[in-house]
Amino acid sequence: MEHCGECGFTYAEVSAEAIPGRLREAGPRFAAALAAVPGPRRRPEPDVWSPLEYVCHVRDVLRVQGERVALALAADEPEFAPMGREERVVADAYNDQDPRVVLAELAGAAEELARDFGALAPAQWARTGVYNWPVAASRTLLWLGRHTVHEVEHHLMDVVRSDRGGQALGLP
């Protein structure tokens, strides 16, 4: 994936240097978005996550991506295990978690991952691992960073529009 037709994100538009800053912005942006949603635990449709579930997912994406960065730096061409996104929603009872705690954890995970990406030497951005989405393929840490920023942007859009407030912010 190099462009997301749903949210408009284009991977090539995010430089390696921009990734840490974009990740650091995630905490405050998700806090503002979740605060604006009147029903953070309400699913707009039975098969669509609630805003809180999306925030929990992004927190966990940030954590897992940090593990993947460490693995790619420690081993040549590691295979990144799937994170079990759908299973976590139920197993970790996302919708029962305290939104304040989740937001603090998301901000902390974003800061930690921003530091990890910010510490990469130029050659390390080219280190690779096998990422299993959308198909199994060798991906660089640059792609991983861009993909993580896409996850943040896309799911921020999901939080905002989950309560149909997206139009006020100019989102689909």
C-alpha positions in Angstrom: 0.0 0.0 0.0 1.4 3.4 -1.0 -1.9 5.4 -0.8 -5.1 5.0 1.1 -8.1 6.0 -1.0 -10.3 6.1 2.1 -8.3 8.7 4.2 -6.1 10.2 1.5 -2.8 9.3 3.1 0.1 9.0 0.8 3.2 7.2 2.2 5.8 9.0 0.1 4.6 12.4 1.4 6.0 11.6 4.9 9.8 11.9 5.1 11.8 9.9 7.6 12.6 13.1 9.4 8.9 13.9 9.8 7.9 10.5 11.4 8.9 11.2 15.0 7.1 14.5 15.1 4.0 13.1 13.5 3.9 10.3 16.1 4.4 12.8 19.0 1.3 14.6 17.8 -0.8 11.5 18.2 -1.5 11.7 21.9 -2.9 15.2 22.0 -4.9 14.7 18.8 -6.5 11.5 20.0 -7.3 13.1 23.4 -9.0 16.0 21.6 -10.9 13.7 19.3 -12.1 11.4 22.0 -13.2 14.3 24.2 -15.4 15.6 21.4 -17.3 12.3 21.0 -20.4 12.1 23.2 -20.4 8.3 23.3 -16.9 6.9 23.3 -18.0 3.4 24.0 -20.9 3.3 21.5 -20.4 1.4 18.3 -22.0 3.2 15.3 -22.7 -0.2 13.8 -22.4 -3.7 15.3 -19.4 -4.4 13.2 -17.7 -1.0 13.5 -15.5 -0.3 16.5 -16.4 2.3 19.0 -14.2 5.4 19.3 -12.6 4.0 22.5 -11.9 0.7 20.7 -10.1 2.6 17.9 -8.0 4.5 20.5 -7.0 1.2 22.2 -6.1 -0.3 18.8 -3.8 2.7 18.0 -2.2 2.4 21.4 -1.5 -1.2 20.7 -0.3 -0.6 17.2 2.3 1.9 18.5 3.5 -0.6 21.1 3.7 -3.5 18.5 5.5 -1.3 16.0 8.1 -0.4 18.6 8.7 -4.2 19.1 9.0 -4.6 15.4 11.6 -1.7 15.1 13.7 -3.4 17.8 13.4 -6.8 16.1 14.5 -5.4 12.7 17.5 -3.7 14.3 18.5 -6.9 16.1 17.9 -9.5 13.4 18.2 -9.6 9.6 14.9 -9.8 7.8 12.8 -11.0 10.8 9.2 -12.0 10.3 6.8 -9.7 12.2 4.0 -11.7 13.8 0.5 -10.4 13.2 -0.7 -8.4 16.2 -4.2 -10.0 16.4 -6.1 -6.8 16.0 -9.5 -8.3 16.0 -8.8 -10.7 18.8 -7.4 -8.0 21.1 -10.6 -6.0 21.0 -12.4 -8.9 22.8 -9.5 -10.4 24.7 -8.4 -7.1 26.2 -12.0 -5.8 26.6 -11.1 -2.6 24.8 -14.5 -1.0 25.4 -14.3 -1.6 29.2 -11.0 0.3 29.6 -10.7 3.7 31.2 -10.4 6.3 28.4 -8.0 8.5 30.5 -5.7 5.6 31.1 -5.8 4.5 27.4 -5.0 8.1 26.2 -2.1 8.3 28.6 -0.8 5.0 27.4 -1.2 6.0 23.8 0.7 9.2 24.3 3.5 7.3 26.1 3.7 4.7 23.4 3.7 7.4 20.7 6.5 9.2 22.5 8.6 6.0 22.9 8.1 5.1 19.2 9.0 8.6 18.1 12.2 8.3 20.1 13.0 4.9 18.5 12.5 6.3 15.0 14.3 9.5 15.8 17.3 7.5 16.9 17.7 5.7 13.7 20.9 6.3 11.7 20.3 6.9 8.0 21.3 3.4 7.0 19.0 1.8 9.6 15.9 3.2 7.8 16.6 0.6 5.1 16.6 -2.4 7.5 13.9 -4.8 6.7 11.4 -7.2 8.1 8.6 -9.3 6.7 5.3 -7.5 7.3 2.2 -9.6 6.8 -0.2 -6.9 5.7 -1.8 -6.4 3.2 0.3 -9.3 1.8 3.5 -10.8 3.2 6.3 -8.6 1.9 9.7 -7.4 2.9 9.3 -3.8 4.3 11.8 -1.2 5.4 11.8 0.6 8.7 11.0 3.7 6.6 7.8 2.0 5.3 7.0 0.8 8.8 7.3 4.4 10.1 5.1 5.7 7.3 2.6 2.9 7.8 2.4 3.7 11.5 1.7 7.4 10.8 -1.0 6.2 8.4 -2.5 4.0 11.2 -2.6 7.1 13.4 -4.2 9.3 10.7 -6.7 6.8 9.5 -7.9 5.8 12.9 -8.1 9.4 14.1 -10.5 9.8 11.2 -12.4 6.7 12.3 -12.7 8.2 15.9 -14.0 11.5 14.6 -16.5 10.1 12.1 -17.7 7.3 14.3 -20.2 9.6 15.9 -20.9 11.4 12.6 -19.0 14.5 13.8 -16.5 14.1 11.0 -18.2 16.5 8.6 -17.6 19.4 11.0 -13.9 18.8 10.8 -13.9 18.4 7.1 -13.4 14.6 7.2 -15.2 12.0 5.2 
